[in-house]
Amino acid sequence: MKQYLLTISQLGKISQTHVKALRYYQSIGILKPVYVNPDNNYHYYSLAQVTLVQIIKLCTENDVPLKDLKRYLDEKGETIALKDLINYAKALVETKIAKAQKQLDYINYIQEEIEHSQEIHQQHALHYVLDEAHYWIEPFDGHILSEDYFTKLMAIEDQLNELGLLPVKRIGLLLRYEYGQKTPFICLKLEKLPFQQHSQIITIPEQRNHIEHVCYEDLTQRISEIEEQFQPQCIFVTETFEDDYDLFSPHLEIQFDEAE
């Protein structure tokens, strides 16, 4: 009988799996020896279990919890509900891929923003016709990049996550000027709209905007100058990404509508 069996070392060599991993699989009950020598308590395994080890490794490499794998094995560890297991693993991997794609999209966005910042530095200011855009806004009479600002952002992002509206990109402050009054908001640009209407969502129509950078410490003065010189309907102050990003004195981007 023994000539058809494998020691744990032989199983590890054939399956290209570390013996320590095989012992762990055995300890949690997903790899069971087919024979235990009563004289010396040595454990032996079958060649058929090489396939099982390969399936276990497939699961571990794709973050399928091994405790879940036990649900698909019979009590003796001889039969595996492979179709159901693969469907389960596929769903987990697809979720993982979708998450990675979102992360890649955000990395690409940061690269685009760095290039955008370089263009502003080279030309000192830009003049763009910006497409219609949708924003989630909430009243906020505070400073950008402050503790209150980040606390408010986290609360809003929790709401947007529940609505399936994350990720967002442009984040910052919005100053709206109506009937001689200035109203400040925290704002997040939405990439998509929810099925239901929400009072926090506004639409800014296509308009020609002036875009420039300003140092954090000069922001208040520059806003006053823009208000006096241009009388805009909206001023956006947003976070930036730059090639050499100054953590302690970052540039901010100001956008405001220009008269035709």
N, C-alpha and C positions, 0 to 999 in steps of 0.2 A: 504493500500500500504506500509506503513512504516514497518509493521511487516516482510516484505521480504527484508528490506534494513538494511544497517550497518552504524553506525557512523564511523568516521575516527579512533576512539579509538578501536572499535570492529574489524574493518578491520586490524588494526595493530596487535591486539592480535591474530587473526586467522592466519594471514600471518607471524607472528613473525617478524614484521618490526616496527621500531621505527616510532612514529607518525611524528616526524620531517622529516624523510625521505619521508614519504607519502605526506606530505605537499609540499616538494620539487618536487616530481614527478608531483603533480598537478600543481605547478607553471610553469613548463616547458611544460605542455600540453600533457603529456603521460598518466596521470591518471585523468580522468574526472568524476566528480560526475554524477550519473544518475538522481539525484533529488536534487533540492535546495528548501528548505522551504521558501516560499515568506514572511512569517511572521517574521522569525528570521534569515534567511540567512544560516541556518545550511545545511551542505552538507552531502548527503547520498550516499552510494555506494552499489553495488550489490555483492552477493556472487560469481557471475561469475568473478568478478574482482580480486578475490583471485589468480586465475590462472595468470592473467596479472601481478600482483605484483610479483609472483614467477618468471615469465619470466624476469621482470625488474631486479630483484635481481640476476638472473643468468647472465644477461648482465653486471651488475656492478661488480660482483665477477670475471668476466673474461675480464675486461677492455674494454668492448664494449661501446663506447661513447653513452650516452643517447640521444644526439641530432641525432645520426644515427638511433636510435630505432624508432624515429618519422616517418621515411620514410616507415616503415613497418606497421604502423597503419593507419586505415582509418580516415577520418575527425572526425567522432563521437567517435572514440576510442573503437568501438565495434567489429571490425574485425582486425586480425593481420595476415600478410603474414608469418606464422610461419616457413614454409620450407625455404624460402629465408633468414629469419632472422637467423635461426640455421646454415645454410650454411655459412653465413657471420661471425657469432660468431665462428664457427669451424675454419675457415681460420685464424682468429685473434689469437685463442688459439694455433693453430699449429705453427704460427710464434713465439709466445711467448715461446713455448716449445723448438723450434729450437734454439732460443737465449739463453735460460737457459741451453741447452745442451752444447752450445759453452762455456758458462761460467764455467760449470762443468768440461768440458775437460781441460780448462786452469787451474782450481784449481788442478785437478789431475796432470797436468804437473808440477806445482809448487811443489807439494808433491814429485814427482819423482826427481826433481832437488835438493830438500833438501836432499833426500837420497843419491843422486849422490855426493853432496858436502861432506856429512859425510864420504862416502867411500874414497874420496880424502884425507880428514883430517887424517883418520885412517892409510892409506897406504902412505901418503905424495905425491905419484904420481901414476898415472895409465898408463897402456899401453894397448891400445885397437886397434883392427882392425875395423875401421869405415866403414860402408857401403857407397856406392856411394850416394852423396847428391847434391841437387840443391840449389843455393843461388842467391838472388837478390843483386847485388852489384852496388855501385855508388862511384866515386872518392870522397875521404874525407881525407884531410890532417889536421886533428884536433885530439883532445883528447876525449877518451871515457868518457861518463857521463858529458860532458861539455854542455853549453847552445847551442853551434853550433851543437853538436851531437844530442841533443833531437829535435832541430828545423828541422834538416835534416831527422831524423827518422819520424817525423810527416808528412813531405811532401811525403816521400816514402810510408808510410802506407796509405795515401790518394790515391796514385796511385794503390797500391795493393788492396785496398778496391773496387775501380772501376773495377778491373780485377777479383774480386771474389777470391782473393788469401789469404785473412785473415781468421783465425788468423795465425800468424807465431810464432815460438818458439825461437830458438837460435838467439840472436841479439848481434851484437858487431862490431868489426873491423877485417878486413882481410888484412894482409901484404903479397903481392905476390912478389917472387924473380925470375926474368927472365933476362938472359943475363947481370948479374951483377948489375941490377937495382932493387930497392925496390919501389913498388907502393902500396900506402895505399888506402883502400876502407872502406866504411861502408857496412855491410852485414847483411842480414836477411835470415835465412834458410827457404826454402819453403816446405810446407807439400804436395803441389800439384802444377802441372804445368798448365799454361794457354793453350788455344787451339792454339794461335798464338805464334810464336817465338819472343823473345825480346832480344836485345843486352845486356841488363843488367843481364840476367840469365846465370850463368855458372854452369858447372857440375864438381864436384871434385870426381874423381874415388875412389874406395875402397883403403884404405891405412892404414898402421899402424901408430898410433899417440901416442905421449907422452902427457899426460894431467896432469896439476898441477895447484895449486892456487898461486896467488901472491897478495900482498897488492897493493892498487892503487898507493901509493907513490913510490913503488919499481919497477913499471912496465917498465919504460924506461931502467933502468939498466939491468933488467932480459932479455928483448928483445935483448939487445946488447950482453949479454952472450950467448944466444941461437944462434944468428947469427954467432958468432965467433966459437962456439964449434960444432954446428951441420950443418950449412949451409943448412937450410931447404928451401923447395920450397914455403911453406905457413906457416904463423903463424896466428892463430885465437885468438883473445882476446874477450871474451864474458862475459856478465853479469851473475851473479850467484844468487841463492837463498839459504840461509842457515838457520839452526835452530835458531841461534842467529845472526841476520843480523845487522851489524854495518852500520848505515846510513851514517856516516861521514868518514869512512875508510873501504869501502866494499872490500871483496876479489873479484878478477877477475879470470876467468879461462883462462889459456893459453893452446892451443893445437898446436902441430907442428908435421910434418911428420918425421919419423925416417928412417934412412937408413936400408935396409934389412941386 
